[in-house]
Every structure is written in C-alpha cells, then in structure tokens.
C-alpha cells in the first residue's frame, strides 16, 4: 500500500529530489570529486564504505530536510546500509522527512539507433520486493538519447514504460528517465520526438497507474508543460545532465512546474576535508539555490 504522506510530499512539496545514486562505474569519479583518492581505499567493499560515508554526511546535514529536499534517490547498496543504526530509507523519511527512491537499472547497452537502452534486469522483481520491505516509495531507471533517431527514441520510451508497469505492479512509483545528451547536436529535435512518445505512452496508462518523469532541461522553456499536468504524472523532475550548477538552475527556473533532481550539481562543491561547519554551509548554499530554482516563477501553482 503506497504511503499517502510520502505521496503528498512528492506531489505538493516545494522542494527538489536529491540524486545520491552513483553506482559502481561512477563511484570512483564521485569519490575523487569529493577529495577521496583511489589510493585511500582498496577493493569494492572499501569503496562503497567511503561513498556511504559521503552520502550519510549529506543526509545527516541540517540542510538536508523535508523542507527543501523532498526526496532522495538511493543506490541499492545505500538502501541496504544504515545511518546511525537505522536503515537508510527509514532514516530519510522518519528523521529528515525525505521520501526515499531506489535506482534500479543495471547500466546501458551499447548505442544503437542513436540511443542506449537499459540492460536487461532479470532480478528486478526480487529487488522491488526488497525495496517495498525497506519502505521505498519509488524507483528510478536511466537510459540515454544521443541523437534524434525516431526509431531509437520510440524504443527507449517503450522500454521505460514496459519496465515502469512492472514497477507499478509492486505498488511503487517509477521515475522514468530517458536522458537527452546535453551535447547532442540535434538536442531540440530529440526533445520533440521524446515528448511525443512519452505522451503516447502516458495516454495508454490506466487511471491508477502513476509515474514520474526525469528529463533533461529542455532547449525551449516550458516544453514539457503538457506532461507536467498529465493525470498520470505525479511530478516532472529535471536532471542536470552535466550542466554546472549555475546553468542548471538558470534553465530550471525558466520551466514552471519542473523541480530539480540533481546529482553532480548538488555535490560538486562538497569535500571530504571540509569541517562539518564548512560542509554544512556549502551544502546549505547549494540546496537553497536548487530549491529556489525549483519553485521559481509560477511553479507554486502546481501544488495549489
């Protein structure tokens, strides 16, 4: 049974969703950016322990609360870990008022027809059962679009919604994330094809099938406004996609009803050697900036 308080927070909260879901391949890079060199750990277990220390520090920070951060996307190992003796998802919700999500995809296939589909997920049902038991509200899965190939974009959206329905069947809300590469030469054309395909699949959902969408900040402001108000969409969130914090927030502030779900832009200025006071002040500043861009202009009307 879906948690109605979590649903209310996601649909009406005036904040954003933090993406803390770097997985195996991107973890060394995330740690290096945080100031932890590969020489400071040995082996996968030690690496994941270091990234959990970083994530725990972020989650426990005073700024990371249900006021401005309304949700957090976790990596599977983060969900399975604990913060101060409490399972991470439970700590997020009960201590910080932040709704927990889980990244479920297992990486990308090689590019074909201008896109990279998600790899097969044969163990997904088991993972979803564990997620429900852990108190997870929803999931996130990413695939990428690199060029405006109609066949490829149709395939990527079809796959996202097919897996999304499997996730819905477990009582969870899928965040569907077909990321458009910000460096695509035909980015605006990619977005036009993507918008049309998403609308087509949304219109085929039953009234009780709800999704969220995580989309690259578009070239044309308010380009996804029809998706934001669709009856089957709980929220549309934006990924930073490699834009720096200032550019990501500028673009986000131009898109009414869209809130952030940033990863790199959230953690770029955080360092392991910062004092707690320095770390918390830096995080507070970034959270304030992202939250302000998420609720800018006419965005509050979505929650009315």
KOLMAR-133075 format. One record per residue (C-alpha): residue in three letters; x, y, z. Coordinates in Angstrom, 3 decimals. Example, Ala and Ser with C-alpha at 12.3 -4.5 7.8 and 13.67 -1.06 7.14 Angstrom:
% residues 2
node code = ala&x = 12.300&y = -4.500&z = 7.800 $
node code = ser&x = 13.670&y = -1.060&z = 7.140 $
END
This chain:
% residues 304
node code = unk&x = 0.000&y = 0.000&z = 0.000 $
node code = unk&x = 1.524&y = 3.315&z = -1.073 $
node code = unk&x = 2.347&y = 5.740&z = 1.732 $
node code = unk&x = -0.103&y = 8.652&z = 1.331 $
node code = unk&x = 2.090&y = 11.019&z = 3.355 $
node code = unk&x = 5.028&y = 10.328&z = 1.063 $
node code = unk&x = 2.788&y = 10.825&z = -1.979 $
node code = unk&x = 1.586&y = 14.150&z = -0.624 $
node code = unk&x = 5.180&y = 15.265&z = -0.037 $
node code = unk&x = 6.200&y = 14.353&z = -3.580 $
node code = unk&x = 3.186&y = 15.867&z = -5.311 $
node code = unk&x = 2.880&y = 19.066&z = -3.269 $
node code = unk&x = 6.277&y = 19.609&z = -1.681 $
node code = unk&x = 8.046&y = 22.861&z = -2.550 $
node code = unk&x = 11.500&y = 21.381&z = -2.847 $
node code = unk&x = 13.559&y = 19.069&z = -5.020 $
node code = unk&x = 14.816&y = 15.482&z = -5.208 $
node code = unk&x = 18.476&y = 14.797&z = -4.488 $
node code = unk&x = 20.128&y = 12.123&z = -6.636 $
node code = unk&x = 22.547&y = 10.147&z = -4.432 $
node code = unk&x = 22.624&y = 7.102&z = -6.666 $
node code = unk&x = 26.074&y = 6.881&z = -8.248 $
node code = unk&x = 26.685&y = 3.168&z = -8.888 $
node code = unk&x = 29.779&y = 1.003&z = -9.337 $
node code = unk&x = 31.159&y = 2.562&z = -12.515 $
node code = unk&x = 30.747&y = 6.185&z = -11.414 $
node code = unk&x = 31.635&y = 5.776&z = -7.728 $
node code = unk&x = 35.434&y = 6.302&z = -8.059 $
node code = unk&x = 34.785&y = 9.500&z = -10.028 $
node code = unk&x = 32.294&y = 10.743&z = -7.418 $
node code = unk&x = 34.753&y = 9.977&z = -4.622 $
node code = unk&x = 37.598&y = 11.710&z = -6.468 $
node code = unk&x = 35.457&y = 14.826&z = -6.881 $
node code = unk&x = 34.769&y = 14.673&z = -3.139 $
node code = unk&x = 38.515&y = 14.554&z = -2.482 $
node code = unk&x = 38.924&y = 10.830&z = -1.759 $
node code = unk&x = 41.640&y = 9.345&z = -3.971 $
node code = unk&x = 41.598&y = 5.707&z = -5.092 $
node code = unk&x = 44.754&y = 5.181&z = -3.018 $
node code = unk&x = 42.663&y = 5.759&z = 0.122 $
node code = unk&x = 40.674&y = 2.542&z = -0.279 $
node code = unk&x = 41.300&y = -0.967&z = -1.562 $
node code = unk&x = 38.615&y = -3.140&z = -3.095 $
node code = unk&x = 34.943&y = -2.704&z = -3.837 $
node code = unk&x = 33.693&y = -3.045&z = -0.248 $
node code = unk&x = 36.019&y = -0.304&z = 0.964 $
node code = unk&x = 35.000&y = 1.906&z = -1.961 $
node code = unk&x = 31.316&y = 1.538&z = -1.148 $
node code = unk&x = 32.028&y = 2.204&z = 2.534 $
node code = unk&x = 33.681&y = 5.506&z = 1.551 $
node code = unk&x = 30.781&y = 6.583&z = -0.676 $
node code = unk&x = 28.321&y = 5.652&z = 2.075 $
node code = unk&x = 30.246&y = 7.902&z = 4.463 $
node code = unk&x = 29.831&y = 10.740&z = 1.984 $
node code = unk&x = 26.134&y = 10.087&z = 1.446 $
node code = unk&x = 25.498&y = 9.731&z = 5.172 $
node code = unk&x = 27.201&y = 13.066&z = 5.784 $
node code = unk&x = 24.948&y = 14.707&z = 3.195 $
node code = unk&x = 21.762&y = 13.077&z = 4.512 $
node code = unk&x = 22.518&y = 13.929&z = 8.154 $
node code = unk&x = 23.320&y = 17.570&z = 7.393 $
node code = unk&x = 20.837&y = 20.077&z = 8.888 $
node code = unk&x = 20.061&y = 21.473&z = 5.417 $
node code = unk&x = 19.002&y = 18.080&z = 4.096 $
node code = unk&x = 15.460&y = 18.000&z = 5.387 $
node code = unk&x = 11.882&y = 17.705&z = 4.211 $
node code = unk&x = 11.532&y = 21.427&z = 3.741 $
node code = unk&x = 13.747&y = 21.961&z = 0.712 $
node code = unk&x = 14.790&y = 18.387&z = -0.105 $
node code = unk&x = 11.613&y = 16.338&z = -0.548 $
node code = unk&x = 13.103&y = 13.133&z = -1.968 $
node code = unk&x = 16.378&y = 11.262&z = -2.405 $
node code = unk&x = 17.338&y = 8.595&z = -4.952 $
node code = unk&x = 19.496&y = 5.850&z = -3.482 $
node code = unk&x = 21.840&y = 3.251&z = -4.919 $
node code = unk&x = 20.982&y = -0.349&z = -3.947 $
node code = unk&x = 23.916&y = -0.652&z = -1.535 $
node code = unk&x = 22.878&y = 2.612&z = 0.132 $
node code = unk&x = 19.364&y = 1.223&z = 0.656 $
node code = unk&x = 20.869&y = -1.899&z = 2.227 $
node code = unk&x = 23.126&y = 0.132&z = 4.523 $
node code = unk&x = 22.306&y = 2.032&z = 7.720 $
node code = unk&x = 22.756&y = 5.523&z = 9.119 $
node code = unk&x = 23.374&y = 5.594&z = 12.863 $
node code = unk&x = 21.948&y = 2.086&z = 13.155 $
node code = unk&x = 18.769&y = 2.844&z = 11.183 $
node code = unk&x = 18.156&y = 1.546&z = 7.630 $
node code = unk&x = 18.846&y = 4.391&z = 5.214 $
node code = unk&x = 15.340&y = 4.687&z = 3.726 $
node code = unk&x = 13.757&y = 4.663&z = 7.188 $
node code = unk&x = 16.242&y = 7.288&z = 8.420 $
node code = unk&x = 15.488&y = 9.523&z = 5.429 $
node code = unk&x = 11.746&y = 9.501&z = 5.998 $
node code = unk&x = 11.479&y = 9.373&z = 9.784 $
node code = unk&x = 14.407&y = 11.632&z = 10.692 $
node code = unk&x = 14.545&y = 14.016&z = 7.727 $
node code = unk&x = 11.085&y = 13.890&z = 6.150 $
node code = unk&x = 12.688&y = 12.964&z = 2.819 $
node code = unk&x = 10.956&y = 10.423&z = 0.543 $
node code = unk&x = 13.260&y = 7.525&z = -0.472 $
node code = unk&x = 13.604&y = 6.289&z = -4.058 $
node code = unk&x = 15.792&y = 3.486&z = -5.428 $
node code = unk&x = 17.853&y = 3.367&z = -8.623 $
node code = unk&x = 17.029&y = 0.002&z = -10.230 $
node code = unk&x = 18.669&y = -0.031&z = -13.658 $
node code = unk&x = 21.836&y = -2.071&z = -14.228 $
node code = unk&x = 23.509&y = 0.176&z = -16.778 $
node code = unk&x = 23.236&y = 0.725&z = -20.505 $
node code = unk&x = 23.508&y = -1.314&z = -23.675 $
node code = unk&x = 25.853&y = -0.170&z = -26.444 $
node code = unk&x = 24.438&y = 2.590&z = -28.614 $
node code = unk&x = 22.098&y = 1.602&z = -31.445 $
node code = unk&x = 19.770&y = 3.860&z = -33.465 $
node code = unk&x = 21.117&y = 6.894&z = -31.603 $
node code = unk&x = 20.146&y = 5.638&z = -28.125 $
node code = unk&x = 21.352&y = 3.408&z = -25.323 $
node code = unk&x = 18.670&y = 1.121&z = -23.945 $
node code = unk&x = 18.798&y = -0.250&z = -20.421 $
node code = unk&x = 20.417&y = -3.612&z = -19.890 $
node code = unk&x = 18.080&y = -6.486&z = -19.016 $
node code = unk&x = 17.025&y = -6.685&z = -15.355 $
node code = unk&x = 16.129&y = -10.359&z = -14.729 $
node code = unk&x = 16.299&y = -9.917&z = -10.948 $
node code = unk&x = 14.104&y = -6.805&z = -10.860 $
node code = unk&x = 11.079&y = -8.382&z = -9.154 $
node code = unk&x = 13.215&y = -9.557&z = -6.250 $
node code = unk&x = 14.816&y = -6.121&z = -5.909 $
node code = unk&x = 11.404&y = -4.446&z = -5.939 $
node code = unk&x = 10.143&y = -6.769&z = -3.204 $
node code = unk&x = 13.135&y = -5.797&z = -1.061 $
node code = unk&x = 12.528&y = -2.126&z = -1.811 $
node code = unk&x = 8.915&y = -2.341&z = -0.648 $
node code = unk&x = 10.044&y = -4.071&z = 2.562 $
node code = unk&x = 12.591&y = -1.295&z = 3.153 $
node code = unk&x = 9.976&y = 1.459&z = 2.864 $
node code = unk&x = 10.997&y = 2.758&z = -0.578 $
node code = unk&x = 8.361&y = 4.932&z = -2.306 $
node code = unk&x = 9.515&y = 4.774&z = -5.911 $
node code = unk&x = 12.295&y = 3.862&z = -8.318 $
node code = unk&x = 14.490&y = 5.458&z = -10.959 $
node code = unk&x = 15.907&y = 3.989&z = -14.167 $
node code = unk&x = 18.001&y = 5.783&z = -16.767 $
node code = unk&x = 18.583&y = 5.327&z = -20.478 $
node code = unk&x = 20.111&y = 7.843&z = -22.885 $
node code = unk&x = 19.310&y = 9.553&z = -26.167 $
node code = unk&x = 22.282&y = 10.794&z = -28.202 $
node code = unk&x = 20.651&y = 11.786&z = -31.492 $
node code = unk&x = 17.228&y = 12.428&z = -32.982 $
node code = unk&x = 16.517&y = 8.954&z = -34.328 $
node code = unk&x = 12.766&y = 8.328&z = -34.281 $
node code = unk&x = 13.116&y = 4.545&z = -34.155 $
node code = unk&x = 15.588&y = 4.670&z = -31.299 $
node code = unk&x = 13.593&y = 7.156&z = -29.241 $
node code = unk&x = 10.408&y = 5.123&z = -29.715 $
node code = unk&x = 12.265&y = 2.033&z = -28.477 $
node code = unk&x = 13.726&y = 3.781&z = -25.457 $
node code = unk&x = 10.372&y = 5.147&z = -24.294 $
node code = unk&x = 8.628&y = 1.824&z = -24.905 $
node code = unk&x = 11.225&y = 0.037&z = -22.773 $
node code = unk&x = 10.942&y = 2.612&z = -19.986 $
node code = unk&x = 7.169&y = 2.266&z = -19.792 $
node code = unk&x = 7.243&y = -1.529&z = -20.057 $
node code = unk&x = 9.543&y = -1.755&z = -17.040 $
node code = unk&x = 7.595&y = 1.057&z = -15.386 $
node code = unk&x = 4.428&y = -1.046&z = -15.411 $
node code = unk&x = 6.332&y = -3.903&z = -13.777 $
node code = unk&x = 7.381&y = -1.481&z = -11.036 $
node code = unk&x = 3.848&y = -0.101&z = -10.614 $
node code = unk&x = 2.604&y = -3.677&z = -10.089 $
node code = unk&x = 4.696&y = -3.771&z = -6.902 $
node code = unk&x = 3.000&y = -0.628&z = -5.571 $
node code = unk&x = 5.944&y = 1.658&z = -6.349 $
node code = unk&x = 6.097&y = 4.830&z = -8.447 $
node code = unk&x = 8.669&y = 4.640&z = -11.262 $
node code = unk&x = 10.722&y = 7.667&z = -12.238 $
node code = unk&x = 11.068&y = 7.229&z = -15.988 $
node code = unk&x = 14.357&y = 8.781&z = -17.139 $
node code = unk&x = 15.128&y = 8.876&z = -20.871 $
node code = unk&x = 18.024&y = 11.349&z = -20.656 $
node code = unk&x = 18.770&y = 13.518&z = -23.691 $
node code = unk&x = 22.516&y = 14.088&z = -24.011 $
node code = unk&x = 23.137&y = 17.825&z = -23.500 $
node code = unk&x = 25.868&y = 17.643&z = -26.167 $
node code = unk&x = 23.576&y = 16.200&z = -28.853 $
node code = unk&x = 23.837&y = 18.355&z = -31.982 $
node code = unk&x = 20.080&y = 17.970&z = -32.552 $
node code = unk&x = 19.021&y = 18.200&z = -28.885 $
node code = unk&x = 15.815&y = 20.168&z = -29.560 $
node code = unk&x = 14.722&y = 17.643&z = -32.193 $
node code = unk&x = 15.448&y = 14.812&z = -29.746 $
node code = unk&x = 13.190&y = 16.536&z = -27.225 $
node code = unk&x = 10.350&y = 16.938&z = -29.729 $
node code = unk&x = 10.413&y = 13.231&z = -30.588 $
node code = unk&x = 10.709&y = 12.280&z = -26.924 $
node code = unk&x = 7.814&y = 14.485&z = -25.846 $
node code = unk&x = 5.502&y = 12.935&z = -28.430 $
node code = unk&x = 6.469&y = 9.358&z = -27.497 $
node code = unk&x = 6.023&y = 9.962&z = -23.766 $
node code = unk&x = 2.568&y = 11.498&z = -24.323 $
node code = unk&x = 1.554&y = 8.479&z = -26.382 $
node code = unk&x = 2.508&y = 6.043&z = -23.610 $
node code = unk&x = 1.041&y = 8.158&z = -20.805 $
node code = unk&x = -2.320&y = 8.174&z = -22.566 $
node code = unk&x = -2.329&y = 4.364&z = -22.554 $
node code = unk&x = -1.964&y = 4.081&z = -18.767 $
node code = unk&x = -4.901&y = 3.202&z = -16.546 $
node code = unk&x = -6.165&y = 5.833&z = -14.111 $
node code = unk&x = -4.431&y = 4.130&z = -11.185 $
node code = unk&x = -1.038&y = 3.840&z = -12.922 $
node code = unk&x = 1.121&y = 6.792&z = -11.920 $
node code = unk&x = 4.664&y = 7.662&z = -12.944 $
node code = unk&x = 7.175&y = 10.438&z = -12.508 $
node code = unk&x = 9.398&y = 11.711&z = -15.307 $
node code = unk&x = 13.056&y = 12.743&z = -15.060 $
node code = unk&x = 14.022&y = 14.744&z = -18.124 $
node code = unk&x = 16.955&y = 16.776&z = -19.368 $
node code = unk&x = 16.371&y = 20.525&z = -19.088 $
node code = unk&x = 14.874&y = 21.424&z = -22.485 $
node code = unk&x = 16.092&y = 23.921&z = -25.071 $
node code = unk&x = 12.663&y = 25.585&z = -25.138 $
node code = unk&x = 11.329&y = 26.774&z = -21.788 $
node code = unk&x = 8.144&y = 25.013&z = -20.608 $
node code = unk&x = 8.459&y = 22.496&z = -23.438 $
node code = unk&x = 7.187&y = 19.696&z = -21.200 $
node code = unk&x = 4.227&y = 21.605&z = -19.724 $
node code = unk&x = 1.695&y = 19.104&z = -21.131 $
node code = unk&x = 3.491&y = 16.254&z = -19.380 $
node code = unk&x = 3.592&y = 18.142&z = -16.062 $
node code = unk&x = -0.207&y = 18.419&z = -15.932 $
node code = unk&x = -0.948&y = 14.916&z = -17.254 $
node code = unk&x = -3.270&y = 12.990&z = -14.925 $
node code = unk&x = -0.903&y = 10.003&z = -14.706 $
node code = unk&x = 2.185&y = 12.066&z = -13.809 $
node code = unk&x = 2.928&y = 12.776&z = -10.149 $
node code = unk&x = 5.871&y = 15.066&z = -10.839 $
node code = unk&x = 8.322&y = 16.023&z = -13.555 $
node code = unk&x = 11.882&y = 16.439&z = -12.336 $
node code = unk&x = 14.947&y = 17.726&z = -14.150 $
node code = unk&x = 18.398&y = 16.207&z = -14.345 $
node code = unk&x = 21.412&y = 18.500&z = -14.533 $
node code = unk&x = 22.987&y = 16.303&z = -17.218 $
node code = unk&x = 26.443&y = 17.851&z = -16.940 $
node code = unk&x = 25.368&y = 21.490&z = -16.814 $
node code = unk&x = 27.135&y = 23.278&z = -13.963 $
node code = unk&x = 25.053&y = 24.442&z = -11.010 $
node code = unk&x = 24.502&y = 27.995&z = -12.262 $
node code = unk&x = 23.453&y = 26.939&z = -15.768 $
node code = unk&x = 21.271&y = 24.100&z = -14.455 $
node code = unk&x = 19.476&y = 26.421&z = -12.025 $
node code = unk&x = 19.054&y = 29.126&z = -14.694 $
node code = unk&x = 17.434&y = 26.654&z = -17.092 $
node code = unk&x = 15.325&y = 25.104&z = -14.342 $
node code = unk&x = 13.980&y = 28.481&z = -13.195 $
node code = unk&x = 12.591&y = 29.013&z = -16.716 $
node code = unk&x = 10.493&y = 25.809&z = -16.592 $
node code = unk&x = 7.334&y = 26.190&z = -14.500 $
node code = unk&x = 6.246&y = 23.087&z = -12.606 $
node code = unk&x = 9.566&y = 21.283&z = -13.072 $
node code = unk&x = 11.694&y = 20.604&z = -9.993 $
node code = unk&x = 15.319&y = 19.533&z = -9.751 $
node code = unk&x = 16.730&y = 16.060&z = -9.322 $
node code = unk&x = 20.407&y = 16.941&z = -9.447 $
node code = unk&x = 23.412&y = 14.735&z = -8.667 $
node code = unk&x = 26.706&y = 16.278&z = -9.763 $
node code = unk&x = 25.361&y = 19.824&z = -9.434 $
node code = unk&x = 24.362&y = 19.053&z = -5.830 $
node code = unk&x = 27.670&y = 17.633&z = -4.629 $
node code = unk&x = 30.286&y = 19.398&z = -6.785 $
node code = unk&x = 31.494&y = 21.769&z = -4.052 $
node code = unk&x = 31.498&y = 19.246&z = -1.182 $
node code = unk&x = 34.866&y = 17.946&z = 0.026 $
node code = unk&x = 35.903&y = 15.247&z = 2.481 $
node code = unk&x = 38.371&y = 17.543&z = 4.229 $
node code = unk&x = 35.843&y = 20.287&z = 4.959 $
node code = unk&x = 34.970&y = 20.797&z = 8.604 $
node code = unk&x = 31.374&y = 19.984&z = 9.488 $
node code = unk&x = 30.642&y = 23.700&z = 9.626 $
node code = unk&x = 32.169&y = 24.271&z = 6.176 $
node code = unk&x = 30.473&y = 21.201&z = 4.715 $
node code = unk&x = 27.041&y = 22.113&z = 6.117 $
node code = unk&x = 27.327&y = 25.745&z = 4.996 $
node code = unk&x = 28.357&y = 24.705&z = 1.476 $
node code = unk&x = 25.526&y = 22.182&z = 1.235 $
node code = unk&x = 23.035&y = 24.696&z = 2.637 $
node code = unk&x = 24.015&y = 27.231&z = -0.029 $
node code = unk&x = 23.635&y = 24.695&z = -2.860 $
node code = unk&x = 20.313&y = 23.385&z = -1.522 $
node code = unk&x = 18.955&y = 26.931&z = -1.201 $
node code = unk&x = 19.943&y = 27.697&z = -4.780 $
node code = unk&x = 18.474&y = 24.499&z = -6.259 $
node code = unk&x = 15.261&y = 24.802&z = -4.234 $
node code = unk&x = 14.784&y = 28.433&z = -5.280 $
node code = unk&x = 15.133&y = 27.453&z = -8.955 $
node code = unk&x = 12.695&y = 24.569&z = -8.429 $
node code = unk&x = 9.911&y = 26.804&z = -7.110 $
node code = unk&x = 10.650&y = 29.920&z = -9.173 $
node code = unk&x = 8.052&y = 31.951&z = -11.053 $
node code = unk&x = 4.664&y = 30.278&z = -11.406 $
node code = unk&x = 5.728&y = 26.902&z = -10.113 $
node code = unk&x = 3.806&y = 27.036&z = -6.863 $
node code = unk&x = 0.587&y = 26.770&z = -8.885 $
node code = unk&x = 1.277&y = 23.065&z = -9.433 $
node code = unk&x = 0.938&y = 22.392&z = -5.717 $
node code = unk&x = -2.181&y = 24.519&z = -5.258 $
END
